[in-house]
Amino acid sequence: MKKLLILLCFISIFTGYSQTSEEQDKKAILKVLKKQRLAWSDNNIEAFMEGYWKNDSLKFYGSNGVTYGWENTFDRYEKAYPTKAHTGKLNYRINAITKITEGAYYVMGEYHLKREVGNADGIFMIILKKINGKWKIIADTSN
């Protein structure tokens, strides 16, 4: 009986740890998204891009097709949103943060831009991967 009780304790500890770990991952991912939201609303595209994987393998899927690489994605954002009137104030509604595998999640949500040049709303799905201890967006699709 004691052995069974000890086994059950170990199982509950490890199960609790895994849930806590997933909760910690989700909190860390939300922190990345908050930093991006604040940077965007400050018209700081460079700080906004810190949430993305700085690599040629980054993929951004938008209404004009696929953009490959961090530098090209940065250039795309700078051209499409050249001033504070274009970036405006960003808000998200996160609908799901789902674990894909250890160290990778997808996030689905809605974005809402209030801006002088006209408000914009849409949906997005991003994939984040933990790279060198930091959560980075490796793929983004926004419409």
Phi and psi in radians as a Rosetta constraint file:
Dihedral C 1 N 2 CA 2 C 2 CIRCULARHARMONIC -1.078 0.35
Dihedral N 2 CA 2 C 2 N 3 CIRCULARHARMONIC -0.694 0.35
Dihedral C 2 N 3 CA 3 C 3 CIRCULARHARMONIC -1.101 0.35
Dihedral N 3 CA 3 C 3 N 4 CIRCULARHARMONIC -0.706 0.35
Dihedral C 3 N 4 CA 4 C 4 CIRCULARHARMONIC -1.132 0.35
Dihedral N 4 CA 4 C 4 N 5 CIRCULARHARMONIC -0.733 0.35
Dihedral C 4 N 5 CA 5 C 5 CIRCULARHARMONIC -1.109 0.35
Dihedral N 5 CA 5 C 5 N 6 CIRCULARHARMONIC -0.757 0.35
Dihedral C 5 N 6 CA 6 C 6 CIRCULARHARMONIC -1.112 0.35
Dihedral N 6 CA 6 C 6 N 7 CIRCULARHARMONIC -0.755 0.35
Dihedral C 6 N 7 CA 7 C 7 CIRCULARHARMONIC -1.044 0.35
Dihedral N 7 CA 7 C 7 N 8 CIRCULARHARMONIC -0.776 0.35
Dihedral C 7 N 8 CA 8 C 8 CIRCULARHARMONIC -1.103 0.35
Dihedral N 8 CA 8 C 8 N 9 CIRCULARHARMONIC -0.653 0.35
Dihedral C 8 N 9 CA 9 C 9 CIRCULARHARMONIC -1.104 0.35
Dihedral N 9 CA 9 C 9 N 10 CIRCULARHARMONIC -0.800 0.35
Dihedral C 9 N 10 CA 10 C 10 CIRCULARHARMONIC -1.075 0.35
Dihedral N 10 CA 10 C 10 N 11 CIRCULARHARMONIC -0.757 0.35
Dihedral C 10 N 11 CA 11 C 11 CIRCULARHARMONIC -1.065 0.35
Dihedral N 11 CA 11 C 11 N 12 CIRCULARHARMONIC -0.785 0.35
Dihedral C 11 N 12 CA 12 C 12 CIRCULARHARMONIC -1.182 0.35
Dihedral N 12 CA 12 C 12 N 13 CIRCULARHARMONIC -0.614 0.35
Dihedral C 12 N 13 CA 13 C 13 CIRCULARHARMONIC -1.118 0.35
Dihedral N 13 CA 13 C 13 N 14 CIRCULARHARMONIC -0.844 0.35
Dihedral C 13 N 14 CA 14 C 14 CIRCULARHARMONIC -1.210 0.35
Dihedral N 14 CA 14 C 14 N 15 CIRCULARHARMONIC -0.634 0.35
Dihedral C 14 N 15 CA 15 C 15 CIRCULARHARMONIC -1.128 0.35
Dihedral N 15 CA 15 C 15 N 16 CIRCULARHARMONIC -0.776 0.35
Dihedral C 15 N 16 CA 16 C 16 CIRCULARHARMONIC -1.087 0.35
Dihedral N 16 CA 16 C 16 N 17 CIRCULARHARMONIC -0.680 0.35
Dihedral C 16 N 17 CA 17 C 17 CIRCULARHARMONIC -1.099 0.35
Dihedral N 17 CA 17 C 17 N 18 CIRCULARHARMONIC -0.764 0.35
Dihedral C 17 N 18 CA 18 C 18 CIRCULARHARMONIC -1.129 0.35
Dihedral N 18 CA 18 C 18 N 19 CIRCULARHARMONIC -0.683 0.35
Dihedral C 18 N 19 CA 19 C 19 CIRCULARHARMONIC -1.157 0.35
Dihedral N 19 CA 19 C 19 N 20 CIRCULARHARMONIC -0.734 0.35
Dihedral C 19 N 20 CA 20 C 20 CIRCULARHARMONIC -1.092 0.35
Dihedral N 20 CA 20 C 20 N 21 CIRCULARHARMONIC -0.727 0.35
Dihedral C 20 N 21 CA 21 C 21 CIRCULARHARMONIC -1.073 0.35
Dihedral N 21 CA 21 C 21 N 22 CIRCULARHARMONIC -0.756 0.35
Dihedral C 21 N 22 CA 22 C 22 CIRCULARHARMONIC -1.150 0.35
Dihedral N 22 CA 22 C 22 N 23 CIRCULARHARMONIC -0.694 0.35
Dihedral C 22 N 23 CA 23 C 23 CIRCULARHARMONIC -1.097 0.35
Dihedral N 23 CA 23 C 23 N 24 CIRCULARHARMONIC -0.714 0.35
Dihedral C 23 N 24 CA 24 C 24 CIRCULARHARMONIC -1.120 0.35
Dihedral N 24 CA 24 C 24 N 25 CIRCULARHARMONIC -0.727 0.35
Dihedral C 24 N 25 CA 25 C 25 CIRCULARHARMONIC -1.024 0.35
Dihedral N 25 CA 25 C 25 N 26 CIRCULARHARMONIC -0.824 0.35
Dihedral C 25 N 26 CA 26 C 26 CIRCULARHARMONIC -1.099 0.35
Dihedral N 26 CA 26 C 26 N 27 CIRCULARHARMONIC -0.706 0.35
Dihedral C 26 N 27 CA 27 C 27 CIRCULARHARMONIC -1.107 0.35
Dihedral N 27 CA 27 C 27 N 28 CIRCULARHARMONIC -0.727 0.35
Dihedral C 27 N 28 CA 28 C 28 CIRCULARHARMONIC -1.143 0.35
Dihedral N 28 CA 28 C 28 N 29 CIRCULARHARMONIC -0.680 0.35
Dihedral C 28 N 29 CA 29 C 29 CIRCULARHARMONIC -1.147 0.35
Dihedral N 29 CA 29 C 29 N 30 CIRCULARHARMONIC -0.763 0.35
Dihedral C 29 N 30 CA 30 C 30 CIRCULARHARMONIC -1.077 0.35
Dihedral N 30 CA 30 C 30 N 31 CIRCULARHARMONIC -0.585 0.35
Dihedral C 30 N 31 CA 31 C 31 CIRCULARHARMONIC -1.143 0.35
Dihedral N 31 CA 31 C 31 N 32 CIRCULARHARMONIC -0.713 0.35
Dihedral C 31 N 32 CA 32 C 32 CIRCULARHARMONIC -1.062 0.35
Dihedral N 32 CA 32 C 32 N 33 CIRCULARHARMONIC -0.795 0.35
Dihedral C 32 N 33 CA 33 C 33 CIRCULARHARMONIC -1.153 0.35
Dihedral N 33 CA 33 C 33 N 34 CIRCULARHARMONIC -0.631 0.35
Dihedral C 33 N 34 CA 34 C 34 CIRCULARHARMONIC -1.138 0.35
Dihedral N 34 CA 34 C 34 N 35 CIRCULARHARMONIC -0.768 0.35
Dihedral C 34 N 35 CA 35 C 35 CIRCULARHARMONIC -1.054 0.35
Dihedral N 35 CA 35 C 35 N 36 CIRCULARHARMONIC -0.697 0.35
Dihedral C 35 N 36 CA 36 C 36 CIRCULARHARMONIC -1.128 0.35
Dihedral N 36 CA 36 C 36 N 37 CIRCULARHARMONIC -0.781 0.35
Dihedral C 36 N 37 CA 37 C 37 CIRCULARHARMONIC -1.034 0.35
Dihedral N 37 CA 37 C 37 N 38 CIRCULARHARMONIC -0.783 0.35
Dihedral C 37 N 38 CA 38 C 38 CIRCULARHARMONIC -1.162 0.35
Dihedral N 38 CA 38 C 38 N 39 CIRCULARHARMONIC -0.731 0.35
Dihedral C 38 N 39 CA 39 C 39 CIRCULARHARMONIC -1.105 0.35
Dihedral N 39 CA 39 C 39 N 40 CIRCULARHARMONIC -0.775 0.35
Dihedral C 39 N 40 CA 40 C 40 CIRCULARHARMONIC -1.046 0.35
Dihedral N 40 CA 40 C 40 N 41 CIRCULARHARMONIC -0.827 0.35
Dihedral C 40 N 41 CA 41 C 41 CIRCULARHARMONIC -1.164 0.35
Dihedral N 41 CA 41 C 41 N 42 CIRCULARHARMONIC -0.290 0.35
Dihedral C 41 N 42 CA 42 C 42 CIRCULARHARMONIC -1.616 0.35
Dihedral N 42 CA 42 C 42 N 43 CIRCULARHARMONIC 0.067 0.35
Dihedral C 42 N 43 CA 43 C 43 CIRCULARHARMONIC 1.041 0.35
Dihedral N 43 CA 43 C 43 N 44 CIRCULARHARMONIC 0.645 0.35
Dihedral C 43 N 44 CA 44 C 44 CIRCULARHARMONIC -1.948 0.35
Dihedral N 44 CA 44 C 44 N 45 CIRCULARHARMONIC 1.419 0.35
Dihedral C 44 N 45 CA 45 C 45 CIRCULARHARMONIC -1.085 0.35
Dihedral N 45 CA 45 C 45 N 46 CIRCULARHARMONIC -0.646 0.35
Dihedral C 45 N 46 CA 46 C 46 CIRCULARHARMONIC -1.080 0.35
Dihedral N 46 CA 46 C 46 N 47 CIRCULARHARMONIC -0.785 0.35
Dihedral C 46 N 47 CA 47 C 47 CIRCULARHARMONIC -1.183 0.35
Dihedral N 47 CA 47 C 47 N 48 CIRCULARHARMONIC -0.647 0.35
Dihedral C 47 N 48 CA 48 C 48 CIRCULARHARMONIC -1.015 0.35
Dihedral N 48 CA 48 C 48 N 49 CIRCULARHARMONIC -0.714 0.35
Dihedral C 48 N 49 CA 49 C 49 CIRCULARHARMONIC -1.247 0.35
Dihedral N 49 CA 49 C 49 N 50 CIRCULARHARMONIC -0.197 0.35
Dihedral C 49 N 50 CA 50 C 50 CIRCULARHARMONIC -1.108 0.35
Dihedral N 50 CA 50 C 50 N 51 CIRCULARHARMONIC -0.363 0.35
Dihedral C 50 N 51 CA 51 C 51 CIRCULARHARMONIC -1.338 0.35
Dihedral N 51 CA 51 C 51 N 52 CIRCULARHARMONIC -0.197 0.35
Dihedral C 51 N 52 CA 52 C 52 CIRCULARHARMONIC -1.683 0.35
Dihedral N 52 CA 52 C 52 N 53 CIRCULARHARMONIC 2.661 0.35
Dihedral C 52 N 53 CA 53 C 53 CIRCULARHARMONIC -1.198 0.35
Dihedral N 53 CA 53 C 53 N 54 CIRCULARHARMONIC 2.105 0.35
Dihedral C 53 N 54 CA 54 C 54 CIRCULARHARMONIC -1.458 0.35
Dihedral N 54 CA 54 C 54 N 55 CIRCULARHARMONIC 1.413 0.35
Dihedral C 54 N 55 CA 55 C 55 CIRCULARHARMONIC -2.711 0.35
Dihedral N 55 CA 55 C 55 N 56 CIRCULARHARMONIC 2.657 0.35
Dihedral C 55 N 56 CA 56 C 56 CIRCULARHARMONIC -1.197 0.35
Dihedral N 56 CA 56 C 56 N 57 CIRCULARHARMONIC -0.240 0.35
Dihedral C 56 N 57 CA 57 C 57 CIRCULARHARMONIC -1.537 0.35
Dihedral N 57 CA 57 C 57 N 58 CIRCULARHARMONIC -0.095 0.35
Dihedral C 57 N 58 CA 58 C 58 CIRCULARHARMONIC -1.020 0.35
Dihedral N 58 CA 58 C 58 N 59 CIRCULARHARMONIC 2.443 0.35
Dihedral C 58 N 59 CA 59 C 59 CIRCULARHARMONIC -2.207 0.35
Dihedral N 59 CA 59 C 59 N 60 CIRCULARHARMONIC 2.273 0.35
Dihedral C 59 N 60 CA 60 C 60 CIRCULARHARMONIC -2.095 0.35
Dihedral N 60 CA 60 C 60 N 61 CIRCULARHARMONIC 2.090 0.35
Dihedral C 60 N 61 CA 61 C 61 CIRCULARHARMONIC -1.812 0.35
Dihedral N 61 CA 61 C 61 N 62 CIRCULARHARMONIC 1.954 0.35
Dihedral C 61 N 62 CA 62 C 62 CIRCULARHARMONIC -2.209 0.35
Dihedral N 62 CA 62 C 62 N 63 CIRCULARHARMONIC -3.013 0.35
Dihedral C 62 N 63 CA 63 C 63 CIRCULARHARMONIC -1.139 0.35
Dihedral N 63 CA 63 C 63 N 64 CIRCULARHARMONIC -0.354 0.35
Dihedral C 63 N 64 CA 64 C 64 CIRCULARHARMONIC -1.735 0.35
Dihedral N 64 CA 64 C 64 N 65 CIRCULARHARMONIC 0.272 0.35
Dihedral C 64 N 65 CA 65 C 65 CIRCULARHARMONIC 1.830 0.35
Dihedral N 65 CA 65 C 65 N 66 CIRCULARHARMONIC -2.780 0.35
Dihedral C 65 N 66 CA 66 C 66 CIRCULARHARMONIC -1.691 0.35
Dihedral N 66 CA 66 C 66 N 67 CIRCULARHARMONIC 2.351 0.35
Dihedral C 66 N 67 CA 67 C 67 CIRCULARHARMONIC -1.929 0.35
Dihedral N 67 CA 67 C 67 N 68 CIRCULARHARMONIC 2.244 0.35
Dihedral C 67 N 68 CA 68 C 68 CIRCULARHARMONIC -1.839 0.35
Dihedral N 68 CA 68 C 68 N 69 CIRCULARHARMONIC 2.338 0.35
Dihedral C 68 N 69 CA 69 C 69 CIRCULARHARMONIC 1.628 0.35
Dihedral N 69 CA 69 C 69 N 70 CIRCULARHARMONIC 2.627 0.35
Dihedral C 69 N 70 CA 70 C 70 CIRCULARHARMONIC -1.100 0.35
Dihedral N 70 CA 70 C 70 N 71 CIRCULARHARMONIC -0.838 0.35
Dihedral C 70 N 71 CA 71 C 71 CIRCULARHARMONIC -1.074 0.35
Dihedral N 71 CA 71 C 71 N 72 CIRCULARHARMONIC -0.771 0.35
Dihedral C 71 N 72 CA 72 C 72 CIRCULARHARMONIC -1.156 0.35
Dihedral N 72 CA 72 C 72 N 73 CIRCULARHARMONIC -0.629 0.35
Dihedral C 72 N 73 CA 73 C 73 CIRCULARHARMONIC -1.177 0.35
Dihedral N 73 CA 73 C 73 N 74 CIRCULARHARMONIC -0.748 0.35
Dihedral C 73 N 74 CA 74 C 74 CIRCULARHARMONIC -1.031 0.35
Dihedral N 74 CA 74 C 74 N 75 CIRCULARHARMONIC -0.835 0.35
Dihedral C 74 N 75 CA 75 C 75 CIRCULARHARMONIC -1.044 0.35
Dihedral N 75 CA 75 C 75 N 76 CIRCULARHARMONIC -0.714 0.35
Dihedral C 75 N 76 CA 76 C 76 CIRCULARHARMONIC -1.059 0.35
Dihedral N 76 CA 76 C 76 N 77 CIRCULARHARMONIC -0.811 0.35
Dihedral C 76 N 77 CA 77 C 77 CIRCULARHARMONIC -1.102 0.35
Dihedral N 77 CA 77 C 77 N 78 CIRCULARHARMONIC -0.773 0.35
Dihedral C 77 N 78 CA 78 C 78 CIRCULARHARMONIC -1.081 0.35
Dihedral N 78 CA 78 C 78 N 79 CIRCULARHARMONIC -0.674 0.35
Dihedral C 78 N 79 CA 79 C 79 CIRCULARHARMONIC -1.246 0.35
Dihedral N 79 CA 79 C 79 N 80 CIRCULARHARMONIC -0.726 0.35
Dihedral C 79 N 80 CA 80 C 80 CIRCULARHARMONIC -1.327 0.35
Dihedral N 80 CA 80 C 80 N 81 CIRCULARHARMONIC -0.442 0.35
Dihedral C 80 N 81 CA 81 C 81 CIRCULARHARMONIC -2.308 0.35
Dihedral N 81 CA 81 C 81 N 82 CIRCULARHARMONIC 1.215 0.35
Dihedral C 81 N 82 CA 82 C 82 CIRCULARHARMONIC -1.313 0.35
Dihedral N 82 CA 82 C 82 N 83 CIRCULARHARMONIC -0.356 0.35
Dihedral C 82 N 83 CA 83 C 83 CIRCULARHARMONIC -2.394 0.35
Dihedral N 83 CA 83 C 83 N 84 CIRCULARHARMONIC 2.977 0.35
Dihedral C 83 N 84 CA 84 C 84 CIRCULARHARMONIC -1.051 0.35
Dihedral N 84 CA 84 C 84 N 85 CIRCULARHARMONIC -0.564 0.35
Dihedral C 84 N 85 CA 85 C 85 CIRCULARHARMONIC -1.102 0.35
Dihedral N 85 CA 85 C 85 N 86 CIRCULARHARMONIC -0.478 0.35
Dihedral C 85 N 86 CA 86 C 86 CIRCULARHARMONIC -1.543 0.35
Dihedral N 86 CA 86 C 86 N 87 CIRCULARHARMONIC -0.649 0.35
Dihedral C 86 N 87 CA 87 C 87 CIRCULARHARMONIC -1.349 0.35
Dihedral N 87 CA 87 C 87 N 88 CIRCULARHARMONIC -0.728 0.35
Dihedral C 87 N 88 CA 88 C 88 CIRCULARHARMONIC 1.065 0.35
Dihedral N 88 CA 88 C 88 N 89 CIRCULARHARMONIC -2.609 0.35
Dihedral C 88 N 89 CA 89 C 89 CIRCULARHARMONIC -1.952 0.35
Dihedral N 89 CA 89 C 89 N 90 CIRCULARHARMONIC 2.177 0.35
Dihedral C 89 N 90 CA 90 C 90 CIRCULARHARMONIC -1.725 0.35
Dihedral N 90 CA 90 C 90 N 91 CIRCULARHARMONIC 2.377 0.35
Dihedral C 90 N 91 CA 91 C 91 CIRCULARHARMONIC -2.311 0.35
Dihedral N 91 CA 91 C 91 N 92 CIRCULARHARMONIC 2.567 0.35
Dihedral C 91 N 92 CA 92 C 92 CIRCULARHARMONIC -2.004 0.35
Dihedral N 92 CA 92 C 92 N 93 CIRCULARHARMONIC 2.708 0.35
Dihedral C 92 N 93 CA 93 C 93 CIRCULARHARMONIC -2.206 0.35
Dihedral N 93 CA 93 C 93 N 94 CIRCULARHARMONIC 1.965 0.35
Dihedral C 93 N 94 CA 94 C 94 CIRCULARHARMONIC -1.503 0.35
Dihedral N 94 CA 94 C 94 N 95 CIRCULARHARMONIC 2.123 0.35
Dihedral C 94 N 95 CA 95 C 95 CIRCULARHARMONIC -1.675 0.35
Dihedral N 95 CA 95 C 95 N 96 CIRCULARHARMONIC -0.496 0.35
Dihedral C 95 N 96 CA 96 C 96 CIRCULARHARMONIC -2.812 0.35
Dihedral N 96 CA 96 C 96 N 97 CIRCULARHARMONIC 2.436 0.35
Dihedral C 96 N 97 CA 97 C 97 CIRCULARHARMONIC -2.184 0.35
Dihedral N 97 CA 97 C 97 N 98 CIRCULARHARMONIC 1.969 0.35
Dihedral C 97 N 98 CA 98 C 98 CIRCULARHARMONIC -2.189 0.35
Dihedral N 98 CA 98 C 98 N 99 CIRCULARHARMONIC 2.286 0.35
Dihedral C 98 N 99 CA 99 C 99 CIRCULARHARMONIC -1.264 0.35
Dihedral N 99 CA 99 C 99 N 100 CIRCULARHARMONIC 2.287 0.35
Dihedral C 99 N 100 CA 100 C 100 CIRCULARHARMONIC -1.608 0.35
Dihedral N 100 CA 100 C 100 N 101 CIRCULARHARMONIC -0.894 0.35
Dihedral C 100 N 101 CA 101 C 101 CIRCULARHARMONIC -2.765 0.35
Dihedral N 101 CA 101 C 101 N 102 CIRCULARHARMONIC 3.096 0.35
Dihedral C 101 N 102 CA 102 C 102 CIRCULARHARMONIC -1.008 0.35
Dihedral N 102 CA 102 C 102 N 103 CIRCULARHARMONIC 2.138 0.35
Dihedral C 102 N 103 CA 103 C 103 CIRCULARHARMONIC 1.447 0.35
Dihedral N 103 CA 103 C 103 N 104 CIRCULARHARMONIC 0.255 0.35
Dihedral C 103 N 104 CA 104 C 104 CIRCULARHARMONIC -2.613 0.35
Dihedral N 104 CA 104 C 104 N 105 CIRCULARHARMONIC 2.369 0.35
Dihedral C 104 N 105 CA 105 C 105 CIRCULARHARMONIC -2.409 0.35
Dihedral N 105 CA 105 C 105 N 106 CIRCULARHARMONIC 2.741 0.35
Dihedral C 105 N 106 CA 106 C 106 CIRCULARHARMONIC -2.030 0.35
Dihedral N 106 CA 106 C 106 N 107 CIRCULARHARMONIC 2.588 0.35
Dihedral C 106 N 107 CA 107 C 107 CIRCULARHARMONIC -2.170 0.35
Dihedral N 107 CA 107 C 107 N 108 CIRCULARHARMONIC 2.257 0.35
Dihedral C 107 N 108 CA 108 C 108 CIRCULARHARMONIC -2.015 0.35
Dihedral N 108 CA 108 C 108 N 109 CIRCULARHARMONIC 2.443 0.35
Dihedral C 108 N 109 CA 109 C 109 CIRCULARHARMONIC -2.952 0.35
Dihedral N 109 CA 109 C 109 N 110 CIRCULARHARMONIC -2.988 0.35
Dihedral C 109 N 110 CA 110 C 110 CIRCULARHARMONIC -2.157 0.35
Dihedral N 110 CA 110 C 110 N 111 CIRCULARHARMONIC 2.547 0.35
Dihedral C 110 N 111 CA 111 C 111 CIRCULARHARMONIC -2.055 0.35
Dihedral N 111 CA 111 C 111 N 112 CIRCULARHARMONIC 2.639 0.35
Dihedral C 111 N 112 CA 112 C 112 CIRCULARHARMONIC -2.394 0.35
Dihedral N 112 CA 112 C 112 N 113 CIRCULARHARMONIC 2.079 0.35
Dihedral C 112 N 113 CA 113 C 113 CIRCULARHARMONIC -1.894 0.35
Dihedral N 113 CA 113 C 113 N 114 CIRCULARHARMONIC 2.140 0.35
Dihedral C 113 N 114 CA 114 C 114 CIRCULARHARMONIC -1.774 0.35
Dihedral N 114 CA 114 C 114 N 115 CIRCULARHARMONIC 2.101 0.35
Dihedral C 114 N 115 CA 115 C 115 CIRCULARHARMONIC -2.664 0.35
Dihedral N 115 CA 115 C 115 N 116 CIRCULARHARMONIC 2.807 0.35
Dihedral C 115 N 116 CA 116 C 116 CIRCULARHARMONIC -1.114 0.35
Dihedral N 116 CA 116 C 116 N 117 CIRCULARHARMONIC -0.590 0.35
Dihedral C 116 N 117 CA 117 C 117 CIRCULARHARMONIC -1.491 0.35
Dihedral N 117 CA 117 C 117 N 118 CIRCULARHARMONIC 0.154 0.35
Dihedral C 117 N 118 CA 118 C 118 CIRCULARHARMONIC 2.011 0.35
Dihedral N 118 CA 118 C 118 N 119 CIRCULARHARMONIC 2.355 0.35
Dihedral C 118 N 119 CA 119 C 119 CIRCULARHARMONIC -1.197 0.35
Dihedral N 119 CA 119 C 119 N 120 CIRCULARHARMONIC 2.720 0.35
Dihedral C 119 N 120 CA 120 C 120 CIRCULARHARMONIC -2.448 0.35
Dihedral N 120 CA 120 C 120 N 121 CIRCULARHARMONIC 2.409 0.35
Dihedral C 120 N 121 CA 121 C 121 CIRCULARHARMONIC -2.307 0.35
Dihedral N 121 CA 121 C 121 N 122 CIRCULARHARMONIC 2.627 0.35
Dihedral C 121 N 122 CA 122 C 122 CIRCULARHARMONIC -2.997 0.35
Dihedral N 122 CA 122 C 122 N 123 CIRCULARHARMONIC -2.998 0.35
Dihedral C 122 N 123 CA 123 C 123 CIRCULARHARMONIC -2.104 0.35
Dihedral N 123 CA 123 C 123 N 124 CIRCULARHARMONIC 2.807 0.35
Dihedral C 123 N 124 CA 124 C 124 CIRCULARHARMONIC -2.620 0.35
Dihedral N 124 CA 124 C 124 N 125 CIRCULARHARMONIC 2.752 0.35
Dihedral C 124 N 125 CA 125 C 125 CIRCULARHARMONIC -2.425 0.35
Dihedral N 125 CA 125 C 125 N 126 CIRCULARHARMONIC 2.217 0.35
Dihedral C 125 N 126 CA 126 C 126 CIRCULARHARMONIC -2.148 0.35
Dihedral N 126 CA 126 C 126 N 127 CIRCULARHARMONIC 2.644 0.35
Dihedral C 126 N 127 CA 127 C 127 CIRCULARHARMONIC -2.005 0.35
Dihedral N 127 CA 127 C 127 N 128 CIRCULARHARMONIC 2.205 0.35
Dihedral C 127 N 128 CA 128 C 128 CIRCULARHARMONIC -1.983 0.35
Dihedral N 128 CA 128 C 128 N 129 CIRCULARHARMONIC 2.509 0.35
Dihedral C 128 N 129 CA 129 C 129 CIRCULARHARMONIC -2.311 0.35
Dihedral N 129 CA 129 C 129 N 130 CIRCULARHARMONIC 2.487 0.35
Dihedral C 129 N 130 CA 130 C 130 CIRCULARHARMONIC -1.434 0.35
Dihedral N 130 CA 130 C 130 N 131 CIRCULARHARMONIC 1.985 0.35
Dihedral C 130 N 131 CA 131 C 131 CIRCULARHARMONIC -2.145 0.35
Dihedral N 131 CA 131 C 131 N 132 CIRCULARHARMONIC 2.131 0.35
Dihedral C 131 N 132 CA 132 C 132 CIRCULARHARMONIC 0.893 0.35
Dihedral N 132 CA 132 C 132 N 133 CIRCULARHARMONIC 0.712 0.35
Dihedral C 132 N 133 CA 133 C 133 CIRCULARHARMONIC 1.407 0.35
Dihedral N 133 CA 133 C 133 N 134 CIRCULARHARMONIC 0.050 0.35
Dihedral C 133 N 134 CA 134 C 134 CIRCULARHARMONIC -2.173 0.35
Dihedral N 134 CA 134 C 134 N 135 CIRCULARHARMONIC 2.488 0.35
Dihedral C 134 N 135 CA 135 C 135 CIRCULARHARMONIC -1.389 0.35
Dihedral N 135 CA 135 C 135 N 136 CIRCULARHARMONIC 2.192 0.35
Dihedral C 135 N 136 CA 136 C 136 CIRCULARHARMONIC -2.294 0.35
Dihedral N 136 CA 136 C 136 N 137 CIRCULARHARMONIC 2.497 0.35
Dihedral C 136 N 137 CA 137 C 137 CIRCULARHARMONIC -1.343 0.35
Dihedral N 137 CA 137 C 137 N 138 CIRCULARHARMONIC 2.166 0.35
Dihedral C 137 N 138 CA 138 C 138 CIRCULARHARMONIC -1.841 0.35
Dihedral N 138 CA 138 C 138 N 139 CIRCULARHARMONIC -0.322 0.35
Dihedral C 138 N 139 CA 139 C 139 CIRCULARHARMONIC -2.634 0.35
Dihedral N 139 CA 139 C 139 N 140 CIRCULARHARMONIC 2.476 0.35
Dihedral C 139 N 140 CA 140 C 140 CIRCULARHARMONIC -2.467 0.35
Dihedral N 140 CA 140 C 140 N 141 CIRCULARHARMONIC 2.303 0.35
Dihedral C 140 N 141 CA 141 C 141 CIRCULARHARMONIC -2.251 0.35
Dihedral N 141 CA 141 C 141 N 142 CIRCULARHARMONIC 2.140 0.35
Dihedral C 141 N 142 CA 142 C 142 CIRCULARHARMONIC -2.325 0.35
Dihedral N 142 CA 142 C 142 N 143 CIRCULARHARMONIC 2.395 0.35
